[in-house]
């Protein structure tokens, strides 16, 4: 939607790439479970199932609903297995430090599985009464804010000059005010908003200044009566002619209306508290640490002063290079 503020979404692909970190054995499998072979490496359905467990349950279907992600997954698993086989052939798996890394990886997987089972096996109480108590004690939290529902026509400034767009917007405004009952047809005829094919120009919460651009929000809020039509409101996308469809005042949600949301939150709070108690029990066991060895870790992997000096020098060199490039462009 062209009036939305921009936002960045983290693709599930990044999760996939960060998950391929533990060297895997070359698996065997029956012909019916072998997904792919390459260079002596085999990827089975069991391998795919094991990988899928690393993806949050709610994201798995979305991840696998992509041929390119599936292809990349299989390719990376095959490459990983081939490299792991070479590592074992070279005896790298006999290195004590490598064995310790494998042990840590095993423990990480097992700890995650244990936590999954702890959550799954947890006996949950009936949350209805707790939800009712939370609602009664915090009714002000369940007030539905006022909402503006509008319909708009966008005359963009991408395909025409600003002057041309403003002139056309003025024409559309006059047509809309002369025939307000034909606003739907005007949306289809004039609007450059690509989302009109799905929403027909309708915006459900036009007063949300965190979601929509300030000029659009201000013009929407200025409309007082249902059916009012705004003069052209300019944003960075062009000019908007806006019609007020409905103004819903702030109102208190009933318990029945809010119950599902409250039960969900109470349930999440309860589970999180149980998880916190479970992990705190382990963290609060008597701790016996070698203070000298702990202190030595600060410099075990390098001279901190030397590393800081090297980082400062690199930053200075980069700044000088940028300044030099800037001077070169000027000349």
C-alpha positions, 0 to 999 in steps of 0.5 A, a space after each residue: 500500500 503506497 501510503 504505508 510507512 516502510 518496514 524491513 522484514 527478516 526473511 526466514 532464509 537468514 534463519 536457514 543459513 544460520 542453522 547450517 552450522 553443525 557438521 553432519 554424518 553421511 546418512 544412509 536411507 532406504 530408496 523411498 527416503 533418499 531425497 538426493 545424492 551427490 559425491 557420496 553424500 546422501 540426504 534423506 527425509 529424516 535429514 530434512 525432518 531433523 532440519 525442520 525441527 530447527 525452524 519455529 513450528 509456525 514458520 515451517 510451512 512458509 519456509 518449505 513453500 518455496 522451491 528455491 529454499 528447498 533446493 538451497 537446503 538440499 544443496 547445502 546439506 549435501 555440501 555439508 555432508 561431503 565436507 564432513 566426510 572429508 574431515 573424517 577421512 582426514 582424521 579431523 574428527 579425532 582432534 580433541 578440540 573438534 571433538 569438544 565442539 561436536 560435544 557442545 553441539 550435541 549438548 545444544 541440540 539436546 538442551 533445546 529438545 529438553 526444553 521443547 519436551 518441558 513445554 509440551 509435557 507441562 500441565 496447564 490449568 484452566 485459564 478462563 478464571 484467570 482471564 476473567 480476573 485479569 480483565 476485571 482488574 485491568 479493564 482500561 487495557 481493553 479499550 478499543 481505540 477510535 478508528 477511521 475507515 476511509 477510501 482514497 484515490 491516489 494520483 501518483 507523481 511517478 508517472 506524471 509531474 507534480 503539476 500534472 498530478 495536482 491538476 488531475 487530483 483537482 478534477 477528481 476531487 470535483 467529480 467525487 464531490 459532485 457524485 459521491 455515490 460513484 466514489 468506487 467507480 472513481 477509484 477504479 478509474 483514476 487511482 494509481 494505488 496498486 493495492 486497489 485491486 484487493 482493497 478498492 482504496 479502503 483503509 481500515 485505520 487511517 488515523 494510525 500515524 505510526 502506520 500511515 504518512 502524516 499528511 494522509 492521517 491529518 487529512 483523514 482526521 479532518 473529515 467530520 461526517 460520513 461521506 465527506 471528501 477531502 481536498 487533495 492531500 499531498 504525500 511523497 507518493 502523490 495526491 490523495 482524495 479521501 472519503 470518510 466511510 466510518 468513524 468508530 468511537 473509542 469503546 470498552 471491549 466486553 470480556 467475551 470480545 477480549 477473552 481469546 486475547 487475554 487467555 492467550 496472554 495468560 497462557 504465555 505468561 504462565 508458560 514463561 514463568 514455569 520455564 523461568 523457574 525451571 532454568 533458575 533452579 539450575 542456575 541457582 545450584 551451588 557454583 564452584 568456579 576457578 576465579 583465576 581461569 575465569 579472569 584469564 579468559 579476557 586475554 586468552 584469545 589475544 592481546 586486548 590492547 593490541 587488538 584495540 589499537 589495530 581496530 582504531 588504526 583500521 578505522 583511521 585508515 578507512 576515514 582517510 580513504 573516504 576523505 581521499 575519495 571525496 577529494 578525488 571526486 571534487 577534482 
